[in-house]
C-alpha cells in the first residue's frame, strides 16, 4: 500500500502539470471551452486507478521491454526443443558435441568433463537395460553429493527409467515411504548410506515390494567394519567389468522418450506429513534450467558454486540443469559450510553461486575476513533471502546481483527477480499476464481458505492486498502445466476448480504474497503460518525477521499456539541459543520498538536447536505441538508482561492459562 501511495503521489504531480498544460493550451484563442470545465474533464480522465497504472507502466517499461526480449528467446528455445521431441538426454548430447573436453562438474580434487559424464551415463544406461529395466520403471537413488550423482539419473533417463531422488537424510518409515510411494523396482545406494537401507530391509523388506539392490562400492569404503548389504550388486564393479552391458548396443535402444515423459521424482520437504514425490518431466526440467539461464543472463564461461543437495529442485534441477542443458560448469560441495562458502568460490573461480533457505544468513553470521570480497561471484540466485538482511549481505560481500526466485518443485507458478528489486521474489509485467496467467486471490490468511464472491468465483487482489498465489493450469504449455505428484490424491488437493469462470483450473501454491503496482511480488507467509490474535492477522515470517535481526541472526521460528477460552492463537517464538547469550531485556525492547502489540510473541522458548529440513527450512510442527506445556518442555520459556518485558514462565502461569482465567 505504501508503494501504491508513493506512485500515486508522484503521478499526481505529473498529472497536475499535464492538466495545467492541456487546459491552458486548449483554452487559448477564442476560449470556446472555459478553463475550469476543461480542467475538470482532464482530472476525471486521470481519476481512480488510472494515474497509478499509467505511471507504473511508464516506470517499469525498461524492465518489461528487456524481459520481453529474454522471455521470447526462452520460449523460442523451448518451442524448438518441444517440437523436435527432444528429451533432456538429447539436449545434453548437443551440449557435449559443442565442447566435449570442457569441465562439467568439479568437487574436491576431482572433475568430470562433458564427454566423461556422457560415457559414464551411457554405461549406466547399458547396464540397467541389460538387467531388464525399461521405460516407465522407477529406480530410487539414495546417494550423497558426488560427481557421479547426475550421471546416474541421466543415464537411466536415456532408457526411459524414472529416478526417484531420495533425500539422503531420511531414515526408517519416512525413507520406506519415499521409496514405495514412487513404486521403485530397484534401489541404488552409496556405501555410506547402505545401513539405512539395511535397517528398513530387515523389517519384512520394503513392504513386500520386489526391489533389486545396487550399491556403488563396498562398506569398507565408507569406513564400515562389514558390508550391511552383502547381497546387493556392486554397481561399480559391474560397470568396470562391463559384464552385462558389453552385449548392449546403445544405438539399438528405442529412442522413444518424449518431452512430456517423466524424468525424475523430486520430493517435497515434508515439513507437514510425509514427503510427496513431485513428478518432473523432461519438459519441466528443461524449462526450469533454461529459465534461469536466460532470465539471469548466465554466460557460457560461468562456473556455478552449488553446495545444495542434489536431490533437491534448486541444486539438482536448476543448478545441475544449467550444466547439462546449457553448458556451464558447476562446483559441488558434499555439505554446505558457511565458513568455507567464499573460500570454495575463490578456489573454483566461481562467478555464480546458489543459495536456499537460510544459507545467506548463515554466511552473514560468520566473522568478517578478507575472503569476503576476494571472490569473483557477480550473481547469487536462489530463494529464501530474508529482506531484513538483504542490504547487509550484498554490501558486506560485494555481490552485484541477487536473483531471488519463487516457486515450488511441483508448481506451475514461478517468479524470478532479475532487476535487483530488494525484497521482491519476482515480477510479472502487465503485457505478460495473458501468456503467463498467475495472480493473487483473496483468502482467509489464518486458515488459507479461499474467499469466493456472491457469484461463486474467486476474487483477485488489488495492489497491496495479500492473497494466495495461484497459476492457471494448461497441460499443453510447459509454462503452465501441472503434472503433480506420484500420489494422484495429493495432486488433486493442490488444484482449484472454477476460479474465475466455469471449468478453469488453477494450481494453489498455498503461499500468501503481495503485489505492488509495478508488478513486483513479495512473499508474506504460508497459509497456516499466519495466525490471528486480538482480531489481527500476524504473519509469522515477518515476526521471525524482526526477532532474527534483534538477536544477531540466530535461528528463530514463530508460530501460533492455542489459549483456552481465548479467541485466536497467541504468538510463540522459539530461538536457538545454545550458549545462553540472548539478552531478554534487549530482545523485549527491540520487539516493543518494531512490532505492534498484537504481533508481539506471548511466549519465547529458548532452545539448543531448531528442527530444520535439509533445504534449510524450519520445521515448526513439533514446536507447535509442544507449545508452552512445561510437562513436555525442558527448555526455559519466557512470558510477556503487560509492560512489554519478559519473565520466566512458571508452572503457576501454565495452570492459570489452562484454567482459562489468565488475563492476556
N, C-alpha and C positions, 0 to 999 in steps of 0.2 A: 504494500500500500504506500509506503514511503517513496518507493521508486516511482509509482504512478503519480503521486502528488508532485514530485520533483519535475517529472517530464511535463506535467500539465502546466506548472508554473512557467517553465521555460517556453512552452508553446504559446501561453497567454501573451508573453512579451512579443514573440514573433507575430502572433495573430493581431496584436494591438497595432503594431507598425503596419502590417498588411492592411488592416481595416482602415486605418487613418489614410494610408496612401491611396487605396482604391476609392474611398469616399471622396477624398479631395480631388483626385483626378477626374472622376466621373461627374463631379458637381461643378466643374469649371465650365465656363462658357455661358450658355443660356440658363444653367441651373434648373433643368427641367425636373430633376428629382431632388427634393430637399435633402441636404446632407444628413440630417438626423435620421430620416427614414432609411437612406441608403446604408448608413452605419448599422442600423438595427437589422437589416436584411443580411448583411455580411456576417454579423455576430451570430445570427441564427444558423447560418450555414456552418459555422465553426463550433456550434454548441454540442453538448453531450460528450460522447467519447471520441468524436471525430478529431478534435485537436490532438489529443494524446496519441491516437492511432496514426495520424499523418506524421506527427513529429517522430514517433518511434520508428516508422518506416524509413524516414529520411536518415535518422541516426544509424540504423542498422544496415543501411544499403550497402556500404563497402563490404561488411562481413558477409552479407547474404549473397552478393554477387560472386565473391570468392568461393563461398560454399557451393553455389550453383555449378561452378566450373568443376570443382573437385567431385561433387556428387554425380555429375554427368560422366566423368571418367570412370568412377567406381561402377556405375550402372552399366556402362558400355562393356567393361571387363566382365562383369557378372553375366550379362546377356550373352556375350560370346562364349563363355565357358559353359553356360547352361545350354545354349543352342547346339554346341559341339558335343554335348553329353559328357563333358569332362569331369571325372572324379578327382578327388584330392591326389590320388596316386598319379594320374595322368598329368595334372598340372605340375606336380613335383618333378616328373620326368623332363618336362620342358625346362624347368629351372636348372636341373642337373646338366642338361645339354648345353646351356649357356656358359656355365662355369663349373665344370666337374671338380677342379682342384682347389676351389675356394673352400675355406673352413666354414663348416655349418655350425658345429657345436663345440664348445670348449668347456672343460671342467677340470679343476685342479691342474695337473700337468699333462692331461690327455686332450685329444681333439679328434674330430671326425670331419673329413671333407664331404662335400655333397656326393661325390662318387662312392665314398666308403659307406655313407648312410644308405645309399641305394643298394650296394652289394649286400650289406647285412640284412636289409629289409627283404630283398629277394630270396635270401637263404631262409629267412623265417617263413616267407610265403610258400616256398617249395616244400619245406619240411612239413608244415601243417596240412598242406594239400595232399602230400603223400600219406599222412596219417588219417586222411578221410574227412577232414573238415571242409565244409562247403559254404557257399553264400547263404547268409541268414543265420548261421550258427553264431553263438556268443562264447567268448573266452574271457575270463576275469584275469586282470593283470594287477598283481599286488607287488609293487616294487618301489623302493625309494628312488629319489632322483639319481639317475645315472646317464651316461652318454648314450647308452643303447635304448633307453626308455622309449623315445619317439620311434625308433627303428622297429620295435616290436609291434606296436599297433599299426604303424604304417605298412609293414609287410603283411599283416593279417588283412588289412583293408584291400590289398591287391587281389586277394581271392574272395573278397566279399564277406569275410568274417568280421563281426562286430566285436570290439573290445570294450569291456566294462572296466573303466579306470577306477580302481578301488582306492579309497583313502587308506594310506599305509599306516595310519594310527588307529584304525578300527580293530576291535577285538571282540571275541565271543559272539553274543547274539546279534550285535549290530553288524559285525563282519559277516556272519552267516546270512543275515537278511540281505545285505548288499550283493552277495554272490547269487543267492537264489532268486531275488526279485528280477534279475536280468536273464534268468533261465540259462545260466552258464553251463556249458558242456565240458569245460576244462578250466584249470587254473594255472597260470604262470606265476611263480613266486620266486623272489630273490632270496638268497641264503639267510640273510639276517631276519627275514620275516617268516621263514618256514615254520617256526614254532607256533605262530599264530594260527596257521592252517592246521597244524597237527593238533592243536588244542580243540578246535571245533570238529575236526575229522574223527577224533576219538569218541565223540558223543554221537553215536549212531550215524556217522557220516554227515554229509551236507544234506540233511533231511531226506536221505534216500535217493538223492539225485545222482545219477551215474556221472561222476566227474573224473576226468583224467588229470593227473597232477604232473606238472613240469616245473623243475627248479633250475635256476640259471647259475648253478655252481653247487659246491658241497658245503656242508655245515662247518667244516674246518675253516673255510674262507671267511666265515662270519665270527670266528672265534669260539664256536661251539665244540664241546668235547665229543659230541656224537651227532649224527645226522637225524634230525627229527622227522624227516620224510624219506626213509630209506627206500621205499617202493616207488618214489617219484622218478620220472625220467630226467636224466641230466641233459638239459637242453643244450648247454654249451658244448658238451662232449659230442652230442649227436650232430650239431652243426659243424663242428670242427672235422668230424669224420666223414660227414656227408653220407652217412649210411642209408638214410631213407630218401633224401632229396636228390641224390645223384641221378635217379631214374626219371625225374620230373622235368619235362621240357616246359619252361615258363611260357613260351610262346603258344603252347597248346592249351593253357588255362583260359577258359571262357572270359572274354573281355566284355562282360555284360553288367558292369557296375554303373549305375546312373547317378546323376547329381542328387536325386531325391532318396537314394538308398541310405540306410543307416550307416554311420561311420563308427561312432563310439557312443558309450553312455558316460555322461559326467554327472556325478551325484551332487545333490544339494547338500548344504552344510549339516542339516539335521539338527538345527537349533530347537526345533519343536518336532518331536516324534522321530521316527526312523528316516534315514536318508532316502530320497527319491531319485530314481535313475532317469535323468533327463536325456531324451533322445537327441543326438546331434547328427544330422545328416551331412553328407558331403557338401551340399549346397550351403547349409548354415555355417559350417566350418569355414568354407571359402569366403562367405560374406563377412564373418567376424574378423578373419585375418586380413582380408583386403580392405575392410572398412577402416581399421586403424592405420594401416599402411598409407592409404590415400589421404584420409582426413587429417592425419597428424603430420603429413608430408615427410615420411621416412625417406632416407637416402639409401641408395644401393650399397654404400660402404659403411652403413651404420652397424654398430655392434651393440646388442641389447644385453643389459645385465638382468638376468632372470633368476632371482633367488626364491621364487614362488614354487609351491608344489606342482608337479607336472600332471597330477590327476585333477587339477582344478581348471576351470574355464579360463581364468586370466593367464596362468602360467602355461597351461597345456594347449589351449586353443588359440589365444591371441599371441602369446609370446612365441611358442613353437611354430604356430601357423605362419607368422611373419617370415620365419626362416624357410620352411618347406615350400611355401607358395609364392614368396616374394624375393627370396634370395639374399636376405640379410644374414648376419651372423649373431649367434646368441652365446653368452657365457652363463653356465649354470652354477649354482651352489647347492650342496646337498640340503642344508638347512639355513634359513635366514639368520644372519648375525648383524645386529645393529652396529657393533663396534668395528666390524670388518666391511661394512657396506661400501664406504668410499675407497677403502684400501683395495677391495676387489675391482671396483670400477677403474681405478688407476692401473692396476695390474693388467687387466684385459683391454685397456684403452677404449672403454665403453663410451659411446656417445648418447645412448638412450638407456633409461633404467625403468623398471616396473615397480609398482607398489600396490598393496591392497590393505584394506582394514587399517590397523593402527601402525603399520610399518613406519610411516613418516614420523609419527610421534615418538616411536622407539628410537629412531635415528636422531631426532632432535634432542632427546634426553641424554645422549652421550656427551661426555666432556668435550669442549672445543679443542681442536688440534689442527695442525697445518693441512692435513689431507682434506679438510672440509671444503677447500676451494682449489685443490691441486688437480682435480679430476677434469675430464673433458665432456662431461654429461651436459648436454644442452636442453634435453627434454626428459621429463619423467611423466609417465602416464599410468593410470590405474583408477581405482575407486576407493573412497573412504577417507580422503584427506579432509580433516575437520577444518571448517572455515576459521575457527579460533586460532589455529596455528599456521595457517596457510602463509600469511605475510612473513612470519618469523622464519619459516622453513626456507622460502625462496631467497630471503635476504641473507641468512647465515650461510647457505650452501651455494649461493650464486647460480641457481638453476633458472635459465632464461624462460622456459615454458613448462607449464603444468597442463597435462591433457587428462583432466578428470572426466571419467565417463560413468554412465549409469546404465544398469541393465542386469537382468538375471540370466543364469545359464540357459534356462529353458524358454525365456520370454521372447516376444517379438517387439518389445518396446525398449529400444536402446537409444541413448543420448550420448553426445560427446562434446566437451568444451574445447574448442580449437583456437579461441582467441584470448585466453588467459583471463577471462572474467572471474574475478576472485570469488570463490564460494559456489559458483554455478556448476551443475553436473552436466550441462549441455544446453542445447537450444534447438528450436525448430523455427525456421523463417516462415513468414506468412505464406510465401509462394509455394512452400513445400508441403503444406498441410493436406493437399489433395493426394499427393503421391506417398506421403508418409503420415498417415492419419493416426496420430497419437494425441491425447488430450487429458484433461483432468475433469473428473466428475465429482459432484458433491457426495459426501458420506458422513456418517457419524464417526468422528475422529476416535472416539473411545472404543467402539465395537468394530469399526470398519464396515458396518452395514451400509450398502449403497442407498442413497435417498433418491426416490423417483417422484416426478411431478404428478399432477392430477391426471395427466394423460397416460400415466404408466411408464413413461420413458425417463431416462436419466437426465440430469441437469448439468450442463457444462459450467465450470467455474470461471469467474471473472478474474482478471489480473489481480494478484494479491490475495486471492482466496484459496486456501488449502483444499486439496482434493485427492482422490485416488487416481493414480496414473494408469491409464488403460491404452491399449493399442488395438486397432481393428485387425481382425484375422482374415487374411486372404491366402488360402493354400497355394494359389497359382503364382505368388510372388515371394521371392526369397526374403525381401524386406519385411513382409507382413505375415509370414506363415507361422504356425504354432503346431509343432509335432507332438509336444507334451512329454509324458513320461512313459516308462515301460508299463507302469500301472495305469490302465485306462481310467479307472475310477478317480485316481489322483489328478489326472489331466482335466477331467470334466469340472473339478472343483475350481479350477483357475479360469474357467470360461464364463463370460457374461452373455446372456442372450437378450435380444430385443432392447438394445441400449438406446439408440436414437430413432430406430424405425423397426418395423416388424421384420424379423428374420436375420438381422445383422448379429454378428458375434464379435466379442472383444476379449482380449487377454487381460485379466485382472492382476496387476503387479502386486497388489496388497501394500503398496507404499504410498505415503502421503507426500506430495510435492507441492510447491508453489511456483507459479509462473509470473514473471514481470511483463511489462509492456513491450520489451524488446525481444520477447520470445525465450528468454533465459529461464531455465528451470533450476530450482533449489530444493534439495532434499530436506524434508521436515521431520518425518518419522515413519515408522512402520505401523500399520494398523495393528492394534493390540498393544503397542508400546506406548501409545498415547493414553492417558487416563484422566478422569475428571475429578476435580477436587474443589470444593467450595464454589460449585457452579461454573468453574472454568476448566478448559482443556489444557492439560500440561503435556508438552512434548518432551519425552524422556531424553531424546538426543540433544535438545537444547540445554537442558539442565546438566547433562553429562559434560557438555562442552565447557560450561561455566565452572563447574567444580574441578574438572581436569586442569584447567588453567590456573585456578587458585592453589591447588595442591602440587604444583610442579610437574604436570603432565603424567601423574600416576594413573594406573588403570582405574576406571570407575564405571559402575553400572547403576542406572537409575530405573526404578520400576514402581508400579502401584501395588499397595497392599490393602486388604480389606480391614475395615474398622467396624466392630459390632455396633449396631444401632446408629450407624452413620452413613449418609448417602455418599456414593463415590468411593474413590480409593486415595489413600494418603501416599505421598511420595516417600520412597526409601532409597537411600544411596548406599552402595557397597564400594568401599575404597580399599585398594590394595596398599598396605603399609606395613610390610614385614619388619621394618626397622623401627617402627613407632615414632616416625618423625613428623607426622601431621599435627600441626598446631590447631587445636579445635577453636581457639579464640579467633585466630586469623581466618580460619575457614568460615566461621559464623559471620564475621564482619564482611568477608567477601561475598557471601551468599546474600546478606542483607542489602549490600550495595548493588548487586547485579540482578537479583530476581525479585519479582513481586511476591507478596505474602503467600498467595495460593500455590506458587511453584516451588517454595522452599521445602526441601525434604523434611518430613516429620521425624524420620529416623535416619541415623547414619551408622552403618555397620563397618567396622574396621577389621579387615581380614588379611591373611597372608598371601592369598592368591585368588584370582577370579577365573572361573571356568571359561576357557576360550577355545574356539574351534581352530583347526589348523590353517584356516584362512583369516585368522586374526579378527574374528567377530566374537563379541562377548556372549556367553550363554547365560541368560537371565532366569531360565525356567526354574532351576534348582534353588537359586537365591530367592525367587519369588515365592516358591512353595514353603520354604523355611520361614520367610517373613521375619517377624520380630519375636518369634517364640523362643524364649530363653531356655526352654526344655530341649530344644533341638540345636541350639547355637552356643558355642563356647566363646565365640569372638565377642569383644566389647561392642555394645550398641549405645549410641548417644541419642538423646531425646530433646527435641526442640522446645524451648520455653517461650513464654509469652513475650519476653523482652528480646527475642531473636538469638539468644545464646543456646548452647547445647550442654547438657549434663548427662552423666551416666544413667542409662536406662536400668531400672531395678525390677525385681520380682513384684514389688508392690505396684509399680506403674503398670506392669503387664496384667496383673489381676484386676486393676481398676479399669483398664481398657476392655478386657474380656467381659467384665460385668456390664459394659455399656454405659457406665456412669462417668467416664472421663470427659472432661470438657476440653475439646481440642479446637 
